[in-house]
Amino acid sequence: MWSTLRNWFSNDIGIDLGTANTLVYVKDRGIALREPSVVAVQAGTKRILAVGEEAKRMLGRTPGNIVAIRPMKAGVIADFEITEAMLRYFMRKVQTRKKWIRPRVIIAVPSDITEVEKRAVKDSAIHAGAGEVFLVEEPMAAAIGVGMPVQEPAANMIVDIGGGTTEVALISLAGVVFSRSVRVGGDEMDECIVQYMKRVYNLLIGERSAEAIKIQIGSAYAMEPETSMEVKGRDLVAGLPKTVTITSEEVREALQEPISSIIDAIRITLERCPPELSSDLVDRGMVLAGGGALLRGIDRLIAEQTGLPVHIADDPLSAVAEGTGVVLNELNYLRKTVRS
């Protein structure tokens, strides 16, 4: 009886705890929060000054007494206390009612996460106010979120390109047949752009500027027409502010290494695919999710390199969070996809 009452009153939530962004799905309400995974703290202390969007605006612009921290690195917790504070802030923000019952929480985690890292995620959520915590693998959540028929005895291939990791998985009969996780994603792409600007133009730019370049003119495949944009930064030789013009071809060259790593992970997964499932992929192909799926031409490049159809999810940024929502609504039915 208590569990029935608890289900009735509980504000169960699903969390896509990403390196770049955190999305929170609230049962019966959908995605209620979408904010950057950034926390601003007072230097030398753990005193929280801002979380999420407000903290991201401070990245690279803070005075000496304020530090903007991204507590998630490559899909896992790098700073336990800050992650806990961030989770508490996000969970409180979405819980408009029934605060006296601790919610059941489903958190999406990378498929290659260690037992120690799993424990860190669970403990952070419990300390942040969760009642029960379940973990679901990110590629499984993404596949469910984009509407793939994961229960069927057929191949479903998902490529989730996030901020810190890229998850490639083959799913059949509600289980992961084979998965490959590489610690390469949007953050690595931004860093490659920063290094390219240093190497070629002696120009120092911040991660926010690099992200803006990637979004505006970044591509994985030749564009028609090619474009360019002005980039402002600091001249490493003169030490003064400087503006240069960079082309989309140059950005594509800068992004070559992380994109190659993603394609290698896809190739390895395809090589490990059982023959019966391989035949399904010839028709079905794969689905791209995560923020990296929005990089221009990445679907064309992967299709060219693998010879398979490649589809981009309707809302790639929300795929994992939507998947946690489906699991929340059908927790008993989908227990085998969830690790408590």
DATA-V347771 format. One record per residue. SS is DSSP state (a for helix, b for strand, c for the rest). PHI is phi in whole degrees, -180 to 180 (NA if undefined). OMEGA is omega in whole degrees, 0 to 359 (* if undefined). Layout:
ss:SS phi:PHI omega:OMEGA
ss:SS phi:PHI omega:OMEGA
This chain:
ss:c phi:NA omega:181
ss:a phi:-61 omega:181
ss:a phi:-65 omega:178
ss:a phi:-66 omega:178
ss:a phi:-63 omega:181
ss:a phi:-62 omega:179
ss:a phi:-61 omega:183
ss:a phi:-68 omega:186
ss:a phi:-92 omega:187
ss:c phi:-71 omega:175
ss:c phi:-100 omega:184
ss:c phi:-63 omega:182
ss:b phi:-134 omega:174
ss:b phi:-114 omega:184
ss:b phi:-125 omega:169
ss:b phi:-97 omega:185
ss:b phi:-87 omega:187
ss:c phi:-92 omega:178
ss:c phi:-66 omega:182
ss:c phi:-95 omega:183
ss:b phi:-136 omega:174
ss:b phi:-115 omega:177
ss:b phi:-116 omega:179
ss:b phi:-121 omega:178
ss:b phi:-103 omega:179
ss:b phi:-107 omega:181
ss:c phi:-55 omega:180
ss:c phi:72 omega:178
ss:c phi:-121 omega:182
ss:b phi:85 omega:182
ss:b phi:-73 omega:186
ss:b phi:-102 omega:182
ss:b phi:-150 omega:179
ss:b phi:-147 omega:184
ss:b phi:-138 omega:178
ss:b phi:-64 omega:178
ss:c phi:-84 omega:183
ss:c phi:-133 omega:178
ss:b phi:-131 omega:176
ss:b phi:-99 omega:180
ss:b phi:-126 omega:176
ss:b phi:-76 omega:183
ss:c phi:-56 omega:178
ss:c phi:79 omega:179
ss:c phi:-133 omega:175
ss:c phi:-109 omega:182
ss:c phi:-73 omega:183
ss:b phi:-78 omega:178
ss:b phi:-105 omega:180
ss:b phi:-159 omega:180
ss:b phi:-135 omega:173
ss:c phi:77 omega:186
ss:a phi:-58 omega:181
ss:a phi:-63 omega:180
ss:a phi:-70 omega:181
ss:a phi:-64 omega:179
ss:c phi:-63 omega:180
ss:c phi:-86 omega:183
ss:c phi:-55 omega:177
ss:c phi:75 omega:183
ss:c phi:-126 omega:188
ss:c phi:-87 omega:171
ss:c phi:-70 omega:186
ss:c phi:-59 omega:184
ss:c phi:-89 omega:178
ss:b phi:-123 omega:179
ss:b phi:-122 omega:176
ss:b phi:-95 omega:186
ss:b phi:-116 omega:169
ss:c phi:-106 omega:189
ss:c phi:-73 omega:177
ss:b phi:-104 omega:177
ss:b phi:-128 omega:178
ss:c phi:52 omega:174
ss:c phi:82 omega:180
ss:b phi:-126 omega:184
ss:b phi:-74 omega:177
ss:c phi:-101 omega:179
ss:c phi:-132 omega:188
ss:a phi:-62 omega:184
ss:a phi:-64 omega:182
ss:a phi:-69 omega:178
ss:a phi:-61 omega:179
ss:a phi:-61 omega:180
ss:a phi:-65 omega:180
ss:a phi:-66 omega:179
ss:a phi:-62 omega:180
ss:a phi:-60 omega:181
ss:a phi:-62 omega:182
ss:a phi:-67 omega:182
ss:a phi:-66 omega:179
ss:a phi:-67 omega:183
ss:a phi:-64 omega:183
ss:a phi:-92 omega:182
ss:c phi:-89 omega:183
ss:c phi:-82 omega:182
ss:c phi:-149 omega:176
ss:c phi:54 omega:183
ss:c phi:-71 omega:183
ss:c phi:-77 omega:175
ss:c phi:-110 omega:180
ss:c phi:-72 omega:185
ss:c phi:-75 omega:167
ss:b phi:-78 omega:185
ss:b phi:-126 omega:173
ss:b phi:-109 omega:180
ss:b phi:-120 omega:177
ss:b phi:-84 omega:182
ss:b phi:-130 omega:177
ss:c phi:-59 omega:185
ss:c phi:-70 omega:182
ss:c phi:-101 omega:182
ss:c phi:-64 omega:180
ss:c phi:-82 omega:179
ss:a phi:-61 omega:180
ss:a phi:-64 omega:180
ss:a phi:-67 omega:177
ss:a phi:-62 omega:180
ss:a phi:-62 omega:179
ss:a phi:-62 omega:179
ss:a phi:-63 omega:181
ss:a phi:-63 omega:181
ss:a phi:-62 omega:178
ss:a phi:-59 omega:182
ss:a phi:-67 omega:179
ss:a phi:-63 omega:180
ss:a phi:-66 omega:180
ss:c phi:-81 omega:176
ss:c phi:122 omega:179
ss:c phi:-78 omega:176
ss:c phi:-85 omega:177
ss:b phi:-118 omega:179
ss:b phi:-124 omega:175
ss:b phi:-119 omega:177
ss:b phi:-111 omega:176
ss:b phi:-128 omega:180
ss:b phi:-66 omega:183
ss:a phi:-54 omega:181
ss:a phi:-63 omega:177
ss:a phi:-67 omega:179
ss:a phi:-61 omega:180
ss:a phi:-64 omega:180
ss:a phi:-62 omega:178
ss:a phi:-66 omega:182
ss:a phi:-64 omega:180
ss:c phi:-89 omega:175
ss:c phi:87 omega:178
ss:c phi:-70 omega:180
ss:c phi:-80 omega:188
ss:c phi:-65 omega:181
ss:c phi:-76 omega:186
ss:c phi:-75 omega:177
ss:c phi:-81 omega:181
ss:c phi:-144 omega:184
ss:c phi:-76 omega:171
ss:b phi:-123 omega:181
ss:b phi:-113 omega:181
ss:b phi:-121 omega:175
ss:b phi:-124 omega:183
ss:b phi:-107 omega:183
ss:b phi:-98 omega:183
ss:c phi:-96 omega:180
ss:c phi:-75 omega:184
ss:c phi:-108 omega:182
ss:c phi:-137 omega:170
ss:b phi:-117 omega:181
ss:b phi:-110 omega:177
ss:b phi:-117 omega:183
ss:b phi:-144 omega:172
ss:b phi:-106 omega:184
ss:b phi:-123 omega:176
ss:b phi:-152 omega:180
ss:c phi:52 omega:177
ss:c phi:59 omega:177
ss:b phi:-136 omega:179
ss:b phi:-87 omega:180
ss:b phi:-74 omega:177
ss:b phi:-155 omega:176
ss:b phi:-138 omega:179
ss:b phi:-135 omega:180
ss:b phi:-120 omega:177
ss:b phi:-121 omega:182
ss:c phi:-83 omega:179
ss:c phi:-135 omega:179
ss:c phi:-168 omega:182
ss:a phi:-60 omega:180
ss:a phi:-64 omega:179
ss:a phi:-64 omega:178
ss:a phi:-62 omega:179
ss:a phi:-61 omega:181
ss:a phi:-64 omega:178
ss:a phi:-65 omega:178
ss:a phi:-68 omega:178
ss:a phi:-58 omega:181
ss:a phi:-66 omega:179
ss:a phi:-63 omega:180
ss:a phi:-63 omega:177
ss:a phi:-66 omega:186
ss:a phi:-68 omega:187
ss:a phi:-89 omega:187
ss:a phi:-114 omega:186
ss:c phi:53 omega:184
ss:b phi:-115 omega:178
ss:b phi:-96 omega:178
ss:c phi:-124 omega:180
ss:c phi:-90 omega:183
ss:a phi:-68 omega:178
ss:a phi:-67 omega:178
ss:a phi:-66 omega:180
ss:a phi:-62 omega:179
ss:a phi:-64 omega:179
ss:a phi:-64 omega:178
ss:a phi:-63 omega:181
ss:a phi:-60 omega:182
ss:a phi:-70 omega:185
ss:a phi:-76 omega:185
ss:a phi:-131 omega:180
ss:c phi:-71 omega:177
ss:b phi:-158 omega:177
ss:c phi:-107 omega:185
ss:c phi:-138 omega:182
ss:c phi:-52 omega:182
ss:c phi:-102 omega:175
ss:c phi:-130 omega:351
ss:c phi:-81 omega:173
ss:c phi:-71 omega:183
ss:c phi:-125 omega:178
ss:b phi:-146 omega:176
ss:b phi:-153 omega:177
ss:b phi:-85 omega:180
ss:b phi:-125 omega:179
ss:b phi:-105 omega:179
ss:b phi:-166 omega:180
ss:b phi:-110 omega:178
ss:b phi:-68 omega:183
ss:c phi:-72 omega:180
ss:c phi:-87 omega:183
ss:c phi:-84 omega:182
ss:c phi:77 omega:183
ss:c phi:-110 omega:176
ss:b phi:-60 omega:183
ss:b phi:-147 omega:176
ss:b phi:-120 omega:175
ss:b phi:-128 omega:176
ss:b phi:-108 omega:181
ss:b phi:-119 omega:183
ss:b phi:-99 omega:179
ss:a phi:-66 omega:177
ss:a phi:-63 omega:180
ss:a phi:-67 omega:179
ss:a phi:-64 omega:179
ss:a phi:-62 omega:178
ss:a phi:-65 omega:180
ss:a phi:-63 omega:184
ss:c phi:-89 omega:187
ss:a phi:-59 omega:184
ss:a phi:-65 omega:179
ss:a phi:-63 omega:180
ss:a phi:-66 omega:177
ss:a phi:-63 omega:179
ss:a phi:-63 omega:180
ss:a phi:-66 omega:181
ss:a phi:-66 omega:177
ss:a phi:-63 omega:179
ss:a phi:-63 omega:178
ss:a phi:-66 omega:180
ss:a phi:-61 omega:181
ss:a phi:-61 omega:179
ss:a phi:-63 omega:180
ss:a phi:-65 omega:179
ss:a phi:-67 omega:181
ss:c phi:-91 omega:183
ss:c phi:-77 omega:177
ss:c phi:-59 omega:185
ss:a phi:-55 omega:181
ss:a phi:-62 omega:180
ss:a phi:-77 omega:178
ss:a phi:-58 omega:181
ss:a phi:-65 omega:176
ss:a phi:-65 omega:185
ss:a phi:-68 omega:178
ss:a phi:-58 omega:179
ss:a phi:-90 omega:187
ss:a phi:-79 omega:183
ss:c phi:68 omega:182
ss:b phi:-135 omega:179
ss:b phi:-117 omega:177
ss:b phi:-98 omega:177
ss:b phi:-133 omega:182
ss:c phi:84 omega:182
ss:a phi:-59 omega:180
ss:a phi:-65 omega:178
ss:a phi:-67 omega:181
ss:a phi:-85 omega:177
ss:c phi:-65 omega:185
ss:b phi:-54 omega:172
ss:c phi:78 omega:182
ss:a phi:-67 omega:178
ss:a phi:-67 omega:179
ss:a phi:-65 omega:181
ss:a phi:-65 omega:180
ss:a phi:-65 omega:178
ss:a phi:-62 omega:180
ss:a phi:-67 omega:183
ss:a phi:-76 omega:185
ss:a phi:-108 omega:183
ss:c phi:75 omega:181
ss:c phi:-112 omega:175
ss:c phi:-65 omega:179
ss:b phi:-126 omega:181
ss:b phi:-118 omega:175
ss:b phi:-98 omega:179
ss:c phi:-58 omega:180
ss:c phi:-58 omega:178
ss:c phi:-134 omega:188
ss:a phi:-60 omega:182
ss:a phi:-69 omega:184
ss:a phi:-99 omega:189
ss:a phi:-55 omega:184
ss:a phi:-66 omega:180
ss:a phi:-63 omega:177
ss:a phi:-62 omega:178
ss:a phi:-64 omega:178
ss:a phi:-64 omega:178
ss:a phi:-65 omega:178
ss:a phi:-64 omega:180
ss:a phi:-63 omega:177
ss:a phi:-60 omega:183
ss:a phi:-72 omega:181
ss:c phi:-129 omega:187
ss:c phi:-58 omega:181
ss:c phi:-69 omega:183
ss:c phi:-66 omega:185
ss:c phi:-107 omega:184
ss:a phi:-54 omega:185
ss:a phi:-69 omega:177
ss:a phi:-89 omega:187
ss:b phi:-116 omega:176
ss:b phi:-107 omega:180
ss:c phi:-86 omega:*
